[in-house]
């Protein structure tokens, strides 16, 4: 768990440093920094998704089916509404009582959580940590997440720091259950999850740029669909074929 501890701490430290900058930034500078971050997130999401789709072994339709099914599940469960309630609770914890503050806390929390968790480094790094005690990838991710959290917190505020808890729980679960998850998280599954993750990050970028508000949280269940496809649906298709 050492790599996970380091990753969590770097996000907290980066967020605290970003908050110091956040307090001193004038509004016009926050806007331009936000636009720069939004463009960067759009680029990261697009290149991640396209990179996975360029793999000759990729399933070009699977990500579409996954997003549709995942979105329906997320809407039925009400993930977005649950996050809004969590944002209000977190805002009360930090002592602000205005609606805009609640929105900012929730926005910073979900944006940072998704960026830190949906990438392949989180999955593969956690598996390496749990199975072989190799922390190299999580250490490298820690550096990237520390820098990213500082930049995000400088514009999105204190909500970013709460993402450290999500990262700790998410990666910690993969580390603890690595022996069980390794057969499920094959190269094909991780590639498809990466494609979907890239599209979700792209959605975050569109929301950050205020181009289009996308319920990214409700689309999160889509990342589990490739596992179902490769281990239930595809074997059944081959059996019937």
C-alpha positions in Angstrom: 0.0 0.0 0.0 3.0 2.3 0.1 2.5 3.6 -3.4 -1.1 4.3 -2.6 -0.2 6.2 0.6 2.4 8.3 -1.3 -0.2 9.0 -4.1 -2.8 10.2 -1.6 -0.4 12.4 0.3 0.9 14.1 -2.9 -2.6 14.9 -4.0 -3.3 16.5 -0.5 0.0 18.5 -0.6 -0.5 19.6 -4.2 -4.1 20.7 -3.4 -3.0 22.7 -0.4 -0.3 24.4 -2.5 -2.9 25.1 -5.2 -5.3 26.6 -2.6 -2.6 29.1 -1.6 -2.4 30.2 -5.2 -6.2 30.1 -5.5 -6.6 32.7 -2.7 -4.2 35.1 -4.4 -5.4 34.8 -8.0 -7.6 37.5 -9.4 -10.8 36.3 -11.1 -9.6 37.1 -14.6 -6.5 35.0 -14.0 -8.6 32.1 -12.6 -10.7 32.2 -15.8 -7.7 32.0 -18.2 -6.1 29.3 -16.1 -9.4 27.3 -16.1 -9.5 27.6 -19.9 -5.9 26.4 -20.2 -6.7 23.4 -17.9 -9.9 22.7 -19.8 -8.1 22.6 -23.2 -5.5 20.3 -21.6 -8.1 18.0 -20.3 -9.9 17.9 -23.7 -6.6 17.0 -25.3 -5.7 14.3 -22.7 -9.2 12.7 -23.1 -9.2 12.8 -26.9 -5.7 11.3 -27.2 -6.4 8.6 -24.6 -9.6 7.5 -26.4 -8.1 7.7 -29.9 -4.9 5.9 -28.8 -7.0 3.0 -27.6 -9.2 2.9 -30.7 -6.2 2.8 -33.0 -5.2 -0.5 -31.4 -6.1 -3.2 -34.1 -7.5 -5.4 -31.3 -9.9 -2.8 -30.0 -13.7 -3.2 -30.3 -14.9 -0.1 -32.2 -18.5 -0.4 -31.0 -18.0 -1.6 -27.5 -17.3 1.9 -26.0 -20.6 3.2 -27.6 -22.6 0.4 -26.1 -20.8 0.8 -22.8 -21.6 4.5 -22.6 -25.2 4.0 -23.4 -25.8 1.1 -21.0 -23.6 2.8 -18.3 -25.4 6.1 -18.7 -28.8 4.4 -18.3 -27.6 2.7 -15.1 -26.1 5.9 -13.8 -29.3 7.8 -14.5 -31.5 5.1 -12.8 -29.2 5.0 -9.7 -29.0 8.8 -9.6 -25.2 9.1 -9.3 -25.2 12.8 -10.3 -27.8 13.6 -7.7 -25.8 11.7 -5.0 -22.7 13.7 -5.9 -24.6 17.0 -5.6 -25.7 16.0 -2.1 -22.1 15.0 -1.3 -20.9 18.4 -2.6 -23.4 20.2 -0.3 -22.2 18.1 2.7 -18.5 18.8 1.9 -19.3 22.5 1.5 -20.9 22.6 4.9 -17.8 20.9 6.3 -15.5 23.7 4.9 -17.9 26.4 6.2 -19.3 28.2 3.2 -23.0 28.6 2.8 -23.6 29.8 -0.7 -24.9 27.8 -3.7 -22.0 28.7 -5.9 -19.6 27.4 -3.3 -21.5 24.1 -3.2 -21.2 23.9 -6.9 -17.5 24.6 -6.9 -16.7 22.0 -4.3 -18.7 19.3 -6.1 -17.1 20.4 -9.4 -13.5 20.3 -8.0 -14.2 17.0 -6.3 -15.6 15.1 -9.2 -13.2 16.6 -11.8 -10.1 15.6 -9.8 -11.5 12.2 -8.8 -12.2 11.2 -12.4 -8.9 12.5 -13.8 -7.0 10.7 -11.1 -8.9 7.4 -11.2 -10.0 6.6 -14.8 -6.6 6.3 -16.3 -4.7 3.0 -16.9 -1.9 4.1 -14.5 -4.3 3.8 -11.6 -5.4 0.3 -12.5 -2.0 -1.2 -13.7 0.0 0.6 -10.9 -2.4 -0.8 -8.2 -2.2 -4.3 -9.7 1.6 -4.2 -9.7 1.6 -2.9 -6.2 -0.8 -5.6 -4.9 0.6 -8.6 -6.9 4.3 -7.9 -6.9 5.0 -5.1 -4.4 6.2 -2.9 -7.3 5.4 0.7 -6.6 7.2 2.3 -9.5 4.1 3.2 -11.5 2.2 4.5 -8.5 5.2 6.6 -7.6 5.3 8.1 -11.1 1.5 8.7 -10.9 2.0 10.4 -7.6 4.2 13.0 -9.2 1.8 13.6 -12.0 -1.2 13.8 -9.6 0.6 16.1 -7.2 1.2 18.6 -10.0 -2.3 18.2 -11.5 -4.0 18.6 -8.1 -2.0 21.8 -7.5 -3.1 23.3 -10.8 -6.7 22.1 -10.4 -7.0 23.5 -6.8 -5.6 26.8 -8.0 -8.9 27.3 -10.0 -11.4 24.8 -8.7 -10.7 25.4 -5.0 -10.9 23.1 -2.0 -13.1 20.4 -3.6 -10.0 19.0 -5.2 -8.4 17.9 -1.9 -11.4 15.6 -1.2 -10.5 13.5 -4.3 -7.6 12.1 -2.3 -10.0 10.0 -0.3 -11.6 8.6 -3.5 -8.2 7.8 -5.0 -7.1 6.1 -1.7 -10.2 3.9 -1.6 -10.3 3.1 -5.3 -6.6 2.2 -5.7 -6.6 0.5 -2.3 -9.5 -1.8 -3.3 -7.6 -2.8 -6.4 -4.4 -3.5 -4.4 -6.3 -5.5 -1.8 -8.2 -7.6 -4.3 -5.5 -7.7 -6.9 -5.3 -11.5 -6.9 -9.0 -11.7 -7.7 -9.0 -8.8 -10.2 -5.9 -9.8 -12.2 -7.7 -12.4 -14.4 -10.5 -10.0 -15.1 -8.4 -6.9 -15.9 -6.8 -8.3 -19.0 -5.0 -6.2 -21.7 -8.2 -6.1 -23.7 -10.4 -5.0 -20.8 -7.9 -2.3 -19.6 -7.7 -1.0 -23.2 -11.4 -0.6 -23.5 -11.7 0.9 -20.0 -9.0 3.4 -21.1 -11.0 4.3 -24.2 -14.1 4.9 -22.1 -12.0 6.8 -19.5 -10.6 9.0 -22.2 -14.1 9.9 -23.4 -15.2 10.6 -19.8 -12.2 12.9 -19.4 -13.2 14.6 -22.7 -16.6 15.2 -21.2 -15.1 16.8 -18.1 -13.1 19.1 -20.4 -16.3 20.1 -22.3 -17.9 20.9 -18.9 -14.9 22.8 -17.7 -14.9 24.9 -20.8 -18.6 25.5 -20.4 -19.2 24.2 -23.9 -21.7 21.6 -22.8 -22.7 20.4 -19.4 -22.3 16.6 -19.5 -23.5 14.3 -16.7 -20.1 12.6 -16.6 -20.8 11.0 -13.2 -23.9 9.2 -14.5 -21.7 7.7 -17.3 -19.2 6.1 -14.8 -20.9 2.7 -14.8 -19.7 2.4 -18.4 -16.2 1.4 -17.3 -17.5 -1.9 -15.9 -19.3 -3.0 -19.2 -16.0 -4.2 -20.9 -15.5 -6.7 -18.1 -19.0 -8.1 -18.6 -18.5 -8.1 -22.4 -15.2 -10.1 -22.4 -16.1 -12.5 -19.6 -19.8 -13.1 -20.2 -21.1 -11.8 -23.5 -18.2 -12.7 -25.8 -17.8 -16.4 -24.5 -21.6 -16.8 -25.0 -21.4 -15.5 -28.5 -18.5 -17.9 -29.3 -20.4 -20.8 -27.7 -23.6 -20.1 -29.7 -21.6 -19.4 -32.9 
